């Protein structure tokens, strides 16, 4: 039972990975690669051996699909908008846009028309990716396994992680994009000299130029650590919370086959965790958006 539970957990936490395996590589099914080629990984070990250039197809597929769904819904709301009594969906979109707009006005102290649309995109995209965690953990992987079986493939190799925000590649990619914008606007607003001065003349600043010169390496070390920590903490905070939430759903799902009593308890636990998780997924989307606004506001401050 312990072995089955371990394999079940590993299967649900493994991405559908596409990458290159070298010539002579012995695969999980015992076959040996006659030449280097790109293929789907049959297990987590193969996915790891594919290296940095491997692609998580499920993560990319679901995140892109959710992005298109968001654009479709907002486009539909914009096309069907009326000046009269709004529909329920139009009213929801207007409330959401107004909420994001007020949040940006209160937290962002520069002048940049890009920040509000960026904040709206981040909040809705992260929220929707997080919300995929509310789908029962076995539904989509089981359906994908049927697709694999229909295509003549081993359904045990049908890995499918539907919560893109539980993949650090997605969260780190988003945070690095925010980090690149921070650097860009810091240099644009303050100039290269101002940006370098911000990294070398703070937090220790004295009037004596000789003493200040001695503090430059210390200031630079402290500021660069704080600067680099921002995108890392931004990414790991979202990844860690969503990964933990997904793990709890998987552990609860392990209780269903044990017996009627355990299945009943699992149903209660799953419902309770799902209700609580609605708060978690919303809060994590808001935190990611809020920190992005704050970081970009700091980048626009010209001392």
N, C-alpha and C positions, 0 to 999 in steps of 0.2 A: 504493500500500500504506500509506504514511504517513497519507494522508487517511482511508482506511478505518479505520486503527487509532485515529486521533483521534476520529472519529465514534463508534466502538465504545466508547471510554472515556467520552466525553461522555454517550452514551446510558445507560450503566450508572451514571453518577454523577448523573443527573437524576431528580428526584422526580416522581411522578404528582401534579401540582399542580392544584388547583381554585381558581379565583379570578375576579375581575371584570375584564373588559377594557372600556375606554371606547368610546363611539360614534366611528366613523370609524377605528378601529384596523385596520391591515393585518396580517393573520395570516400565519403561515409558509407556508400553502398558497396565498396570494395573495388570499383573500377579504377583504372589508372589512366590519367590524361596522356594521350599520345602526343599532344602538342598544346602549347599555351593557348587558352581561349577564354572568352567571356561567357559566363554561365550563371545560373541561379544557385546560390549556396544551399546545400542539403541540410546543414545544421549550423549551430553557432560557431563551431570550430572552423568550418570552412569560411564563414563570413569574416571571422577574425583574420584568417590567413590571406584573404583577398586584399587586405591592407587599406591604405588611406583613400585610394581612388574608387573603392566600392561604393555603390549607390543603394540607398534604402528606398526601394520602389514604393513600399506602402506609405512611408512617411511623406515622400514627395507627392505621391498620387493623392492622398487624402488632404494634404495641406493646400495643394493647387485646386482641387475640386471644391474645397470649402471657400477658397478665395473667389472662385468664379461664382459660387452660389451667393456670396455676399454681394458681389457686384450686380448680379441679376436682380436680387431683392431690392437693392437701393435704386437701381435703374427703374424697376417697376414702380417703386414708390414715387420717384420723381416724375415719371410719365403720367401717373394716375392722380397726381396731387391736384386738389381743387381748393378754391378759396372759400367754399361753403363748409358744410359740416364734414369733417374728415372721417374717412373710414377707420376701422380699428387699427389696421396695419399702418396707415399714414400717420395716425395719431401716435403710435408707438415710435415710429421713425423720427417724428418731429420732437418727441420728448427726449429721445436718445441724442439727437443732434444738439438740442438745446443744452442738455446736461454736459456733453463734451465741450461745447463752446464756452459755457460758464466756467468749467473747470480750467480750461486753457487761459481764459481771461484772468482768473484769480491766481494762477500759478506761474504763468509765463510773463516775464516782464520786458521782453523785447518786442520787436515788430517784425513778424514773419508770417505771411499768409499760408505757409506750408504746414505750420505746427498743428492747427486744428484738424485739417484733413488727415494728417499723419496720426494724430491721437485717436481719431475715430476709426481709422483703419486698424491700428494696433489693437484697440479694445475689442472690436467686433471679431477680428480674425482670431485673436488669442482665445476669446470667449467661446467661439464656435469650435475651435480645435479642442479646447478643454471639455466642452459639452459632449463630445463623442464618448467620453468616459462613462456617461450615463446609459449608454447602450449595453445590454448584458454581454459579458465578456466572450461568450461562446457563439453568439448569433452570427456575426459577420465572418469570423474565422471558419465556422462550420460551413457556411455558404461558399466561401472561397475554396474550402476543401472539396466540395462537390464539383466546383469548376475544374479544379486540378484533376479530379478523378475522371470527369467527362473528357478531359483532354488527354487521358492515358498516362497521367503523371501520378506519382505516389502522393496521396493526400497528406501523409505525415510531413511532407516537405512544404506544405502550403502554410507558410508563416504569414501572419497578417496582424500588424499592430495598427489599430485605427486611431489612436490618440497621438497625433503628431507631436504634441508638446511634451510627451514622455521621451522623446528622442533628443539628446543634447545637441545633435547636429542642427536641429531646427531652432532651438532656443538660443544656441550660441551664434547661429547665423543671423538671427534677428538682432541680438544684442551687439554684434560686431557692426551691423548696419547703423545702429544708433550711435555706436562709438565713432564710426567714420564721419557721421554727420556732426558729432561733437567737435572733432578735430577740424573739420572743414569750416564750421561757423566760428570756432575760436580764432582761427587764422584770418578769416574774412572780416570779422568784427574788430579784432584787436591788432591785426597785422602779425607778421612773423615775429617781430621784435617784442610786441606786447605778449604774445603767447609764450615765447621763450622766457620773458621776464616773469611771467606768472608762474612758470615752473621752477625758476631759479632764485627768485627774490622773496618767496613766501614759503613757510610761515614765519621764518626768522628774518626780520628786517631791521637793520641798524643804520645809523647815519654815517658811521665811520666806514669809508670805502674799503679799507684793508680788512677789517673784521667781516664786512659783508662778503668780500671775495672768499674768505675762509668758509662762510656759511653756504656758499653756492652749491657745493657737492651734496651737503646735507639736505638743503632745500629740494634740490633736484631729485634725490633719492626718495624723500618723503612724498613729494608731489607726484612723481611718476608711479609710485606704488598705489597711491590713492586713485590716480587716473585709470590705471590698468584694472584695478579692482572693481571699478564700476561695471564694465560689460560682463566680467566674469560672474560677479554676484547677481547681476540682472538675469543672466542665463541660468545659473545654477538654482536660483530661488524658484523660478517657474518649473524647471525640470524636476527638482527634488520634490516639490509639493505634488505635482501631477503624477510622478512615478510612484510615490507612496500611496496616493489614492487609488491608482490602478492596481497596485499590489494587494491592497485590502480587498478590492472587488474579486480578485483572483482567489485569494484565500477563502473568502466567503463562498465562492463557487465550488470549492473543494468539499464543502459540507453537504451539498445536495445529494450526491450518490450514496452517502453513508447509511441513511435510513430515513424513515418518515419523520421522526422526532427532530433529527438534525436538519432535515430539509425544511421543516417548518420554522425552526430557529434561524436557519440561513435566510429564509424569505423575509423574516422580520428584520434581521440585521442588514440585509441588502437594501430594504426599503428605507430604514433609518439612516444608513450611510449615504444613500443616494440623495435623500432630502438635505442632509448636512453638506454633502458634496456640492450641491447647487451653490451654496454660499462660498465654498472654497474656489470653485472655478470662476465665479464672478469676481471674487476678491483678488485672485491672482491676475486676472485680466486687467483689473483696475490698477493694481500695484505696478504692473509692467508699463501700462500707459502713463501713470502718474510719475514714475521715476524717469521715463523718457522725457516728459515735459520739463521736469526739474533739471535734468542734466543739460538739455538744450537751452533752458533759460540761463543756466550758469555759463554756458558757452557764449551767450549773447551779452553777458555783462562786461562792460568796458570800464575798467578801473582807471 
